[in-house]
Amino acid sequence: MDIIAHRGYSGAYPENTMLAFRRAVEAGADAIELDVHLSSDGEVMIMHDEALARTTGKDGAVSDFTRAELESISAGKTKNGIFGFTPIPSLEEYLSFISSRGIYTNIEFKTAPVYYPGIEEKVLSLVHRFGVEDRVLFSSFNWLTLFRLRALEPGIPIGFLFDGMILRNIGREIREAGFECYHPSLRILDAAAVHELRANGVRINAWTVNDEADIRRCSEWGIDGLITNEPERVRAAIGIGASS
């Protein structure tokens, strides 16, 4: 069962920052999940929300600022700024960091409610530039983005993000759509849904799993990956020794 660090090691460090990504690697995560938007000058930037307020305390949206302006803004507000200046990173900076490391990356496209024309091509270009196409997984809540990614890059695995209600027979639909993974909120999963998904050969990466009882339940179900804010807690709960 893969440990996928949600926005990096976001339980302890400012989410979607290079600090959180470095700490996730050090904690022994198998993968890092992150979110992408476009800046006003068309650069791929890492941030969960369209708006900057929650993580930076600054007014405006990612798309209102250039890459250089965003890189001058600290995204440490969720941890009360205790880690000092933790700038908004670009995907280019992240891929440069991760390209020499063995873990894979789940890149979530934030294309709803704001759609960024051309973001899929820009991300693919960076992925190929850094030679990590065999270590990425794309996901989105937006079906249109997923189908566009599949048309552009047939070989890269894709995960459909979903929240809302338990969907019956979703495994067959995901398989027939040509996607490899289902990324549901844990609260909409049950044993029957897991069984149907696995019967259709669909990998399941559930989010956001932080509680020890939930971690153990997912392990019993045979979930493929846990998207978690607490990678070290997951390692302990499933009996993996401390990372070196």
C-alpha positions in Angstrom: 0.0 0.0 0.0 1.6 3.2 -1.2 2.0 6.2 1.2 1.1 9.3 -0.8 2.0 12.5 1.0 -1.0 14.9 0.5 0.4 18.3 -0.6 3.7 17.0 0.8 4.0 16.4 4.5 1.2 18.8 5.1 0.3 17.6 8.6 3.5 19.1 10.0 4.7 21.6 7.4 3.1 24.3 5.1 1.2 22.5 2.4 2.4 22.5 -1.2 5.8 24.0 -0.4 9.3 22.7 -1.1 9.7 22.3 2.7 6.7 19.9 2.8 7.9 18.0 -0.2 11.5 17.6 1.2 10.1 16.4 4.5 7.8 13.9 2.8 10.8 12.3 1.1 12.7 12.2 4.4 9.6 10.6 6.1 9.7 7.7 3.6 6.7 8.5 1.5 6.3 6.5 -1.7 4.7 9.4 -3.6 3.9 13.1 -3.3 0.5 14.6 -4.3 0.4 18.2 -5.3 -1.9 20.6 -7.1 -1.3 22.9 -10.1 -2.6 26.1 -11.6 -1.3 28.7 -14.1 0.2 32.1 -13.2 -0.7 35.2 -15.2 2.3 34.7 -17.4 1.4 31.0 -18.1 3.8 29.3 -15.7 2.7 26.1 -13.8 2.5 26.8 -10.1 1.9 24.6 -7.1 -1.1 25.7 -4.9 -4.3 24.0 -3.8 -6.7 26.9 -3.9 -7.3 29.3 -6.7 -7.3 32.1 -4.1 -4.2 32.9 -2.1 -5.8 34.0 1.1 -6.0 30.7 3.1 -2.3 29.7 2.7 -0.6 33.1 2.2 -3.0 35.7 3.8 -2.8 37.7 0.5 -5.7 38.8 -1.6 -6.1 37.6 -5.2 -5.8 34.4 -7.1 -2.9 32.4 -8.5 -3.8 33.6 -12.0 -3.5 37.3 -10.9 0.2 37.1 -10.4 3.3 36.3 -12.4 5.6 33.4 -11.5 8.2 35.8 -10.1 5.5 37.5 -8.0 4.2 34.2 -6.6 7.6 33.0 -5.8 8.1 36.1 -3.6 5.0 35.2 -1.5 5.2 32.9 1.5 2.7 30.1 1.7 3.2 29.3 5.4 0.0 30.9 6.9 -1.6 27.5 7.7 1.3 26.9 10.1 1.2 30.4 11.4 4.5 31.3 9.7 6.6 29.4 12.1 8.9 28.0 9.4 9.8 31.4 8.1 9.7 32.2 4.4 8.2 29.2 2.5 7.5 30.4 -1.0 4.9 29.2 -3.5 6.8 26.8 -5.7 6.7 26.3 -9.5 6.2 22.8 -10.9 9.6 23.3 -12.6 11.3 23.8 -9.2 9.6 20.7 -7.8 10.4 18.5 -10.8 14.1 19.6 -10.6 14.1 18.5 -7.0 12.3 15.2 -7.4 13.8 14.0 -10.7 16.8 12.4 -9.0 14.7 10.7 -6.4 12.9 7.4 -6.7 9.4 8.3 -5.6 6.5 9.2 -7.9 4.3 12.2 -8.1 0.5 12.5 -8.3 -0.1 15.8 -10.1 -3.7 17.0 -9.6 -5.0 19.5 -12.2 -7.1 22.2 -10.6 -9.2 23.0 -13.6 -12.5 23.5 -11.9 -14.1 25.9 -11.3 -11.3 27.8 -13.1 -10.1 26.2 -16.3 -6.7 27.1 -17.6 -6.4 26.6 -21.4 -3.2 24.7 -22.3 -2.3 23.6 -18.7 -2.3 20.0 -19.7 0.3 20.6 -22.5 2.4 22.7 -20.2 2.6 20.1 -17.5 3.3 17.3 -20.0 6.1 19.4 -21.5 7.7 19.8 -18.0 7.3 16.2 -17.2 9.1 15.1 -20.3 11.8 17.8 -19.9 12.7 16.4 -16.5 12.4 12.7 -17.7 9.9 11.7 -15.0 7.1 10.4 -17.3 7.5 7.0 -15.8 7.0 8.4 -12.3 3.9 10.5 -12.5 0.2 10.0 -12.1 -2.3 12.6 -13.2 -5.6 13.2 -11.5 -8.5 15.7 -11.5 -12.1 16.1 -10.6 -12.6 17.5 -14.1 -13.4 14.7 -16.6 -12.6 17.1 -19.5 -9.0 17.5 -18.3 -8.7 13.7 -17.9 -9.9 12.9 -21.4 -7.6 15.6 -22.8 -4.6 14.1 -20.9 -5.4 10.7 -22.2 -5.6 12.0 -25.8 -2.3 13.8 -25.4 -0.4 11.1 -23.5 -1.9 7.6 -23.8 0.8 5.9 -21.7 0.6 8.0 -18.4 -1.7 6.7 -15.7 -4.7 8.7 -14.8 -6.9 8.8 -11.7 -10.5 10.1 -11.5 -11.0 12.2 -8.3 -14.4 12.0 -6.8 -16.4 13.0 -3.7 -20.1 13.1 -3.0 -21.7 9.7 -2.9 -20.8 6.0 -3.2 -20.9 5.2 -6.9 -21.9 1.6 -7.7 -20.3 0.0 -10.8 -17.9 2.9 -11.1 -15.0 0.5 -11.7 -16.4 -0.6 -15.1 -17.0 3.0 -16.2 -13.5 4.0 -15.2 -12.0 1.0 -17.0 -14.0 1.7 -20.2 -13.0 5.3 -20.1 -9.4 4.2 -20.2 -8.4 5.4 -16.8 -6.3 3.4 -14.4 -7.1 4.7 -11.0 -10.0 6.0 -8.8 -9.3 8.6 -6.2 -12.3 8.7 -3.9 -12.8 10.4 -0.6 -12.5 7.7 2.0 -16.0 8.5 3.3 -17.6 7.3 0.1 -15.8 3.9 0.1 -17.1 0.7 1.4 -16.0 -3.0 1.0 -18.5 -3.6 -1.8 -17.2 -0.6 -3.8 -13.6 -1.7 -3.3 -14.4 -5.2 -4.5 -16.1 -4.0 -7.7 -13.2 -1.6 -8.5 -10.6 -4.3 -8.0 -12.6 -6.7 -10.0 -12.3 -4.3 -12.9 -8.6 -3.8 -12.5 -8.9 -0.2 -11.2 -6.3 0.9 -8.6 -7.7 2.8 -5.6 -5.9 5.7 -4.0 -8.2 7.0 -1.2 -8.0 10.5 0.5 -7.4 12.0 3.0 -6.5 9.1 5.4 -4.9 10.3 8.6 -6.7 8.4 11.4 -5.1 5.1 12.6 -8.4 3.2 12.5 -9.0 4.4 8.9 -5.5 3.5 7.9 -6.0 -0.1 9.2 -9.4 -0.4 7.5 -7.8 0.6 4.2 -5.0 -1.9 4.7 -7.6 -4.7 5.3 -9.5 -3.7 2.1 -6.3 -3.9 0.1 -6.4 -0.2 -1.0 -3.5 0.5 -3.4 -2.5 3.9 -2.0 -3.4 6.2 0.9 -3.3 10.0 0.3 -2.4 11.3 3.8 -1.2 14.4 5.6 0.7 12.1 8.0 3.1 9.8 6.2 5.0 8.8 9.3 1.8 7.9 11.1 0.8 5.7 8.2 4.2 4.0 8.2 3.8 3.2 11.9 0.2 2.0 11.6 1.0 -0.5 8.9 4.1 -1.7 10.5 6.8 -0.1 8.4 10.0 0.8 10.3 11.2 4.3 10.7 12.7 5.9 7.5 16.5 6.4 7.3 
